[in-house]
Amino acid sequence: MIASTLSAIVIITLASGLALALVQARRWRAGRAADVDLIAGLKALPRRYLVDVHDVVERKPFNSRFHALTAGGFLASLALIPLLAIPALRHWTVWGLLSLALAAMLAGSLMVGWRRRVEKPAELSKGRFSRLPFALLAYATAFLVVALDQTAGGVLPWPLSLALVLVGAWGCAELVLGVWKGPLKHAVHGALHLIAHPRPERFHDGLGRDTALRVLNLETNGKLGAERPLDFDWNRLLGFDACVQCGRCETACPAYAAGLPLNPKKLIQDLVTGLEDGADDSSYAGNNHPGRPLGLAHGSPGQPVIGPMIHPDTLWACTTCRACVQECPMMIEHVDAVIDLRRFQTLELGATPGKAAGVLEELKATDNPGGQPLSRRLDWAVDLSLPILADQGRCDVLLWLGDGAFDLRTQRSLRALVLLLRRAGIDFAVLGPEELDCGDVARRLGDEATFQDLARRNVSTLRRYAFSRIVTADPHALHTLRHEYKPFGLDVPVIHHTAFLLDLLQAGKLTVTAANGTSVTYHDPCYLGRYNGEIDAPRALLDAIGVERVEMERSGLRSSCCGGGGGAPLTDVAGKRRIPDVRMDHARATGAATVAVACPNCALMLEGVVGSRPQVAEIAELVLAATESPK
């Protein structure tokens, strides 16, 4: 009787959960069509869940352990309990296996309770999520006692056993049926999201990294970008629903840390809320966007997102650094959502804020965001007599200068790089006035039309000449040329100058003659590290010139942003602090005398920090000093 009741409760609950899943699927399918290989996604699901998701969860070992115990025990019990509906399988061995699964789940449940009721991390949402430990403990404890009793032959009074089954049934219903509104929703939504993920190449079963924005069809008869929740692809709507509000993106976000009105977790929850007719955020129990009160956001699937649901400042505070994406255990693509929303604001409404609108106008008129004549790109190097590719037609290395060539600070680091290339005997040339802005800023601000125009014209220029590779000191140009120009016909090796200089040192073409023993902490540029996976070459280069390297707490792929990406310095969104000030605090904490940077944006942002701080040096400048000929 107990076995039949227990199995019936679980089977009915699971069937109800499946019915809710079908209802949920209808609202996802209301989004735009998307080309998804569901068969390939199903085949890849075990690896994506057990490898890719585990890799993220494992960054917090305690969390990883309770996830493994709780989820593993719960899923094993859900597989074993329905077997008890078959009389022949009501054997002590099945009850024993069920006891082991529930014991593991109980251990994990106690750990979950400790984290939520004792540690209480600020980033965790509360509200209905506060019931999670009780539901886990009710399910695991009640069913464990019943399973142990049945393993021993059934010695408990029948009314007590039934009472325990009913307690466990409440926990089961809370965990399975409550999946749509809170605890463990990622168990279903997360799995479906991993199957239909909009970027399958980012997983280990694909290419392992996929960070380029998708090309927007400007010839469409529909709207450009996303205005309403239903304007997102259906699998992106599914991705938003996979969010379990763990808050990892919140703790990683540089804008949130600086008090700008952006919390990436709340942003995703805003989009989830917008999928409900007449919904608002009054039930949200996590941290809001800084400086914004709860209860004001409201929306519906067919209603504009920006304004009613999300304040424009929240949209434009994002630096597109991908720290949120890097930390999300459910692989949600926050930045893609931001760019889709920006595209509509810029292309359809002309609502780009602050100085950004003026910069885009300058970019359209002069092909660079500063409005400088292209003929002046080489004014800083008049004494260097840089070789122009148009004059010679071919070279080994094309040096892409970027729009930093118009900035006094960046000119110093470019000069150092040019001197190093000459010292190493490299056959290089520059485009000079033929080099247009790569379009990175325009694309991140949502102006896809200007980006595509620049991309096509730059690619047309590059294809007229012969060279074996492109080297650039600008990670934003690196990413754009390497990945986002491919759909426009450019497919040549694009190398960051730190990797190139390291190769020159290792090949003996540059020699360290004055080892630099100063203490240095290296700041990882977002578009070099998270976007392109290059975190080792800059460090190896610093080690090669003899510095004493000290790591910041947030470094490598988990580095914190300088605040210079995504057009954020142009949108004039204010916070309690500036993002570069927060990052410089991380550098000060190391005690290093110098912050080494490998990006012109990072140099400008960090050198703009006032007060006592380490000096900021571009890596090429440090390498030049270390390879000077002894006097």
Solvent accessible surface area in square Angstrom, and as a share of the most:
residue,aa,sasa,rsa
1,M,149,0.66
2,I,13,0.06
3,A,8,0.06
4,S,43,0.28
5,T,29,0.17
6,L,0,0.00
7,S,2,0.01
8,A,44,0.34
9,I,35,0.18
10,V,0,0.00
11,I,74,0.37
12,I,114,0.58
13,T,12,0.07
14,L,60,0.30
15,A,58,0.45
16,S,41,0.26
17,G,8,0.08
18,L,117,0.58
19,A,54,0.42
20,L,69,0.34
21,A,17,0.13
22,L,113,0.56
23,V,78,0.45
24,Q,22,0.10
25,A,32,0.25
26,R,165,0.60
27,R,45,0.16
28,W,7,0.02
29,R,151,0.55
30,A,55,0.42
31,G,12,0.12
32,R,86,0.31
33,A,96,0.74
34,A,30,0.23
35,D,154,0.80
36,V,34,0.20
37,D,94,0.49
38,L,85,0.43
39,I,110,0.56
40,A,47,0.36
41,G,2,0.02
42,L,98,0.49
43,K,159,0.67
44,A,12,0.09
45,L,35,0.18
46,P,75,0.47
47,R,116,0.42
48,R,10,0.04
49,Y,62,0.24
50,L,132,0.66
51,V,48,0.28
52,D,9,0.05
53,V,11,0.06
54,H,82,0.37
55,D,65,0.34
56,V,6,0.04
57,V,13,0.08
58,E,77,0.34
59,R,71,0.26
60,K,62,0.26
61,P,67,0.42
62,F,68,0.28
63,N,8,0.04
64,S,9,0.06
65,R,141,0.51
66,F,12,0.05
67,H,67,0.30
68,A,68,0.53
69,L,62,0.31
70,T,9,0.05
71,A,46,0.36
72,G,38,0.37
73,G,3,0.03
74,F,12,0.05
75,L,109,0.54
76,A,39,0.31
77,S,0,0.00
78,L,23,0.11
79,A,66,0.51
80,L,30,0.15
81,I,0,0.00
82,P,35,0.22
83,L,71,0.35
84,L,0,0.00
85,A,46,0.36
86,I,87,0.44
87,P,97,0.61
88,A,90,0.70
89,L,64,0.32
90,R,82,0.30
91,H,89,0.40
92,W,154,0.54
93,T,57,0.33
94,V,19,0.11
95,W,8,0.03
96,G,19,0.18
97,L,99,0.49
98,L,0,0.00
99,S,9,0.06
100,L,126,0.62
101,A,12,0.09
102,L,0,0.00
103,A,45,0.35
104,A,32,0.25
105,M,0,0.00
106,L,41,0.20
107,A,43,0.33
108,G,0,0.00
109,S,0,0.00
110,L,104,0.52
111,M,38,0.17
112,V,9,0.05
113,G,11,0.11
114,W,134,0.47
115,R,25,0.09
116,R,36,0.13
117,R,119,0.43
118,V,82,0.47
119,E,92,0.41
120,K,127,0.54
121,P,29,0.18
122,A,78,0.60
123,E,21,0.09
124,L,10,0.05
125,S,1,0.00
126,K,107,0.46
127,G,41,0.40
128,R,70,0.26
129,F,7,0.03
130,S,33,0.21
131,R,106,0.39
132,L,22,0.11
133,P,2,0.01
134,F,106,0.44
135,A,0,0.00
136,L,2,0.01
137,L,50,0.25
138,A,17,0.13
139,Y,0,0.00
140,A,0,0.00
141,T,58,0.34
142,A,4,0.03
143,F,0,0.00
144,L,20,0.10
145,V,57,0.33
146,V,1,0.00
147,A,0,0.00
148,L,94,0.47
149,D,10,0.05
150,Q,45,0.20
151,T,44,0.26
152,A,76,0.59
153,G,65,0.62
154,G,35,0.34
155,V,118,0.68
156,L,53,0.26
157,P,82,0.51
158,W,120,0.42
159,P,90,0.57
160,L,84,0.42
161,S,3,0.02
162,L,45,0.22
163,A,47,0.37
164,L,35,0.17
165,V,0,0.00
166,L,101,0.50
167,V,76,0.44
168,G,0,0.00
169,A,16,0.13
170,W,119,0.42
171,G,0,0.00
172,C,0,0.00
173,A,34,0.26
174,E,21,0.10
175,L,2,0.01
176,V,17,0.10
177,L,63,0.31
178,G,18,0.17
179,V,5,0.03
180,W,25,0.09
181,K,118,0.50
182,G,0,0.00
183,P,2,0.01
184,L,29,0.14
185,K,12,0.05
186,H,29,0.13
187,A,45,0.35
188,V,54,0.31
189,H,0,0.00
190,G,0,0.00
191,A,18,0.14
192,L,64,0.32
193,H,3,0.01
194,L,0,0.00
195,I,19,0.10
196,A,3,0.02
197,H,6,0.03
198,P,23,0.15
199,R,0,0.00
200,P,54,0.34
201,E,64,0.29
202,R,41,0.15
203,F,1,0.00
204,H,96,0.43
205,D,64,0.33
206,G,36,0.35
207,L,152,0.76
208,G,36,0.35
209,R,90,0.33
210,D,20,0.10
211,T,10,0.06
212,A,16,0.13
213,L,15,0.07
214,R,99,0.36
215,V,64,0.37
216,L,27,0.14
217,N,91,0.47
218,L,52,0.26
219,E,150,0.67
220,T,54,0.31
221,N,164,0.84
222,G,47,0.45
223,K,56,0.24
224,L,29,0.15
225,G,3,0.03
226,A,2,0.02
227,E,42,0.19
228,R,71,0.26
229,P,3,0.02
230,L,43,0.21
231,D,6,0.03
232,F,2,0.01
233,D,46,0.24
234,W,23,0.08
235,N,5,0.02
236,R,27,0.10
237,L,1,0.00
238,L,4,0.02
239,G,2,0.02
240,F,5,0.02
241,D,1,0.00
242,A,0,0.00
243,C,13,0.08
244,V,26,0.15
245,Q,10,0.05
246,C,31,0.18
247,G,1,0.01
248,R,10,0.04
249,C,11,0.07
250,E,5,0.02
251,T,55,0.32
252,A,15,0.11
253,C,10,0.06
254,P,6,0.03
255,A,1,0.01
256,Y,54,0.21
257,A,52,0.41
258,A,2,0.01
259,G,13,0.12
260,L,15,0.07
261,P,8,0.05
262,L,8,0.04
263,N,0,0.00
264,P,5,0.03
265,K,1,0.00
266,K,3,0.01
267,L,3,0.01
268,I,1,0.00
269,Q,15,0.07
270,D,1,0.00
271,L,2,0.01
272,V,18,0.10
273,T,26,0.15
274,G,2,0.02
275,L,9,0.05
276,E,68,0.31
277,D,121,0.63
278,G,67,0.65
279,A,18,0.14
280,D,63,0.33
281,D,5,0.03
282,S,84,0.54
283,S,83,0.54
284,Y,24,0.09
285,A,38,0.29
286,G,14,0.13
287,N,50,0.25
288,N,25,0.13
289,H,10,0.05
290,P,26,0.16
291,G,77,0.74
292,R,76,0.28
293,P,83,0.52
294,L,79,0.39
295,G,43,0.41
296,L,124,0.62
297,A,11,0.09
298,H,92,0.41
299,G,4,0.04
300,S,25,0.16
301,P,22,0.14
302,G,44,0.42
303,Q,50,0.22
304,P,54,0.34
305,V,2,0.01
306,I,20,0.10
307,G,47,0.45
308,P,34,0.21
309,M,11,0.05
310,I,1,0.01
311,H,77,0.34
312,P,54,0.34
313,D,49,0.25
314,T,1,0.01
315,L,1,0.00
316,W,4,0.01
317,A,1,0.00
318,C,13,0.08
319,T,4,0.02
320,T,1,0.00
321,C,9,0.05
322,R,15,0.05
323,A,4,0.03
324,C,14,0.08
325,V,1,0.01
326,Q,32,0.14
327,E,11,0.05
328,C,10,0.06
329,P,13,0.08
330,M,6,0.02
331,M,9,0.04
332,I,4,0.02
333,E,7,0.03
334,H,5,0.02
335,V,4,0.03
336,D,8,0.04
337,A,1,0.00
338,V,3,0.02
339,I,2,0.01
340,D,31,0.16
341,L,1,0.01
342,R,0,0.00
343,R,11,0.04
344,F,13,0.06
345,Q,16,0.07
346,T,16,0.09
347,L,44,0.22
348,E,72,0.33
349,L,104,0.52
350,G,61,0.59
351,A,45,0.35
352,T,15,0.08
353,P,37,0.23
354,G,49,0.47
355,K,110,0.46
356,A,0,0.00
357,A,43,0.34
358,G,41,0.39
359,V,23,0.13
360,L,7,0.03
361,E,104,0.47
362,E,75,0.34
363,L,1,0.00
364,K,111,0.47
365,A,84,0.65
366,T,41,0.24
367,D,21,0.11
368,N,1,0.00
369,P,31,0.20
370,G,54,0.52
371,G,23,0.23
372,Q,63,0.28
373,P,69,0.44
374,L,34,0.17
375,S,86,0.55
376,R,131,0.48
377,R,1,0.00
378,L,35,0.17
379,D,73,0.38
380,W,25,0.09
381,A,3,0.02
382,V,125,0.72
383,D,98,0.51
384,L,17,0.09
385,S,88,0.57
386,L,14,0.07
387,P,35,0.22
388,I,36,0.18
389,L,0,0.00
390,A,54,0.42
391,D,120,0.62
392,Q,81,0.36
393,G,31,0.30
394,R,163,0.60
395,C,10,0.06
396,D,48,0.25
397,V,0,0.00
398,L,0,0.00
399,L,0,0.00
400,W,2,0.01
401,L,5,0.03
402,G,6,0.06
403,D,33,0.17
404,G,15,0.14
405,A,1,0.01
406,F,44,0.18
407,D,45,0.23
408,L,147,0.73
409,R,16,0.06
410,T,7,0.04
411,Q,33,0.14
412,R,130,0.47
413,S,8,0.05
414,L,3,0.02
415,R,75,0.27
416,A,4,0.03
417,L,1,0.00
418,V,0,0.00
419,L,62,0.31
420,L,0,0.00
421,L,0,0.00
422,R,99,0.36
423,R,95,0.35
424,A,13,0.10
425,G,65,0.63
426,I,22,0.11
427,D,78,0.41
428,F,10,0.04
429,A,0,0.00
430,V,0,0.00
431,L,2,0.01
432,G,0,0.00
433,P,67,0.42
434,E,47,0.21
435,E,0,0.00
436,L,16,0.08
437,D,12,0.06
438,C,12,0.07
439,G,0,0.00
440,D,8,0.04
441,V,38,0.22
442,A,0,0.00
443,R,1,0.00
444,R,3,0.01
445,L,0,0.00
446,G,0,0.00
447,D,4,0.02
448,E,0,0.00
449,A,44,0.34
450,T,10,0.06
451,F,0,0.00
452,Q,6,0.03
453,D,68,0.35
454,L,1,0.01
455,A,0,0.00
456,R,131,0.48
457,R,93,0.34
458,N,1,0.01
459,V,4,0.02
460,S,62,0.40
461,T,15,0.09
462,L,3,0.01
463,R,169,0.62
464,R,144,0.52
465,Y,40,0.15
466,A,36,0.28
467,F,32,0.13
468,S,59,0.38
469,R,73,0.27
470,I,0,0.00
471,V,0,0.00
472,T,0,0.00
473,A,11,0.08
474,D,22,0.11
475,P,0,0.00
476,H,14,0.06
477,A,1,0.01
478,L,1,0.00
479,H,0,0.00
480,T,0,0.00
481,L,1,0.01
482,R,66,0.24
483,H,58,0.26
484,E,1,0.01
485,Y,0,0.00
486,K,105,0.45
487,P,88,0.56
488,F,28,0.11
489,G,37,0.36
490,L,6,0.03
491,D,115,0.60
492,V,46,0.26
493,P,79,0.50
494,V,5,0.03
495,I,37,0.19
496,H,3,0.01
497,H,0,0.00
498,T,0,0.00
499,A,21,0.16
500,F,4,0.02
501,L,0,0.00
502,L,20,0.10
503,D,77,0.40
504,L,8,0.04
505,L,23,0.11
506,Q,132,0.59
507,A,70,0.54
508,G,52,0.50
509,K,111,0.47
510,L,5,0.03
511,T,89,0.52
512,V,47,0.27
513,T,62,0.36
514,A,54,0.42
515,A,76,0.59
516,N,36,0.19
517,G,59,0.57
518,T,44,0.25
519,S,25,0.16
520,V,0,0.00
521,T,0,0.00
522,Y,0,0.00
523,H,0,0.00
524,D,1,0.01
525,P,3,0.02
526,C,12,0.07
527,Y,3,0.01
528,L,1,0.00
529,G,1,0.01
530,R,7,0.02
531,Y,3,0.01
532,N,17,0.09
533,G,32,0.31
534,E,45,0.20
535,I,43,0.22
536,D,102,0.53
537,A,8,0.06
538,P,0,0.00
539,R,27,0.10
540,A,37,0.29
541,L,0,0.00
542,L,0,0.00
543,D,70,0.36
544,A,47,0.36
545,I,0,0.00
546,G,34,0.33
547,V,15,0.09
548,E,105,0.47
549,R,78,0.29
550,V,45,0.26
551,E,72,0.32
552,M,5,0.02
553,E,172,0.77
554,R,76,0.28
555,S,28,0.18
556,G,11,0.10
557,L,48,0.24
558,R,102,0.37
559,S,4,0.02
560,S,5,0.03
561,C,3,0.02
562,C,5,0.03
563,G,4,0.04
564,G,9,0.09
565,G,6,0.06
566,G,2,0.02
567,G,6,0.05
568,A,16,0.13
569,P,56,0.35
570,L,36,0.18
571,T,5,0.03
572,D,86,0.45
573,V,23,0.13
574,A,87,0.68
575,G,35,0.34
576,K,172,0.73
577,R,109,0.40
578,R,108,0.40
579,I,11,0.06
580,P,4,0.02
581,D,33,0.17
582,V,17,0.10
583,R,2,0.01
584,M,1,0.00
585,D,52,0.27
586,H,41,0.18
587,A,2,0.02
588,R,88,0.32
589,A,90,0.70
590,T,31,0.18
591,G,65,0.62
592,A,7,0.05
593,A,54,0.42
594,T,0,0.00
595,V,1,0.00
596,A,0,0.00
597,V,0,0.00
598,A,0,0.00
599,C,1,0.00
600,P,16,0.10
601,N,45,0.23
602,C,5,0.03
603,A,3,0.03
604,L,73,0.37
605,M,33,0.15
606,L,2,0.01
607,E,53,0.24
608,G,39,0.38
609,V,6,0.04
610,V,128,0.74
611,G,61,0.59
612,S,104,0.67
613,R,76,0.28
614,P,14,0.09
615,Q,111,0.49
616,V,12,0.07
617,A,10,0.08
618,E,4,0.02
619,I,0,0.00
620,A,1,0.00
621,E,39,0.18
622,L,16,0.08
623,V,0,0.00
624,L,26,0.13
625,A,55,0.43
626,A,1,0.00
627,T,5,0.03
628,E,75,0.33
629,S,85,0.55
630,P,108,0.68
631,K,250,1.06
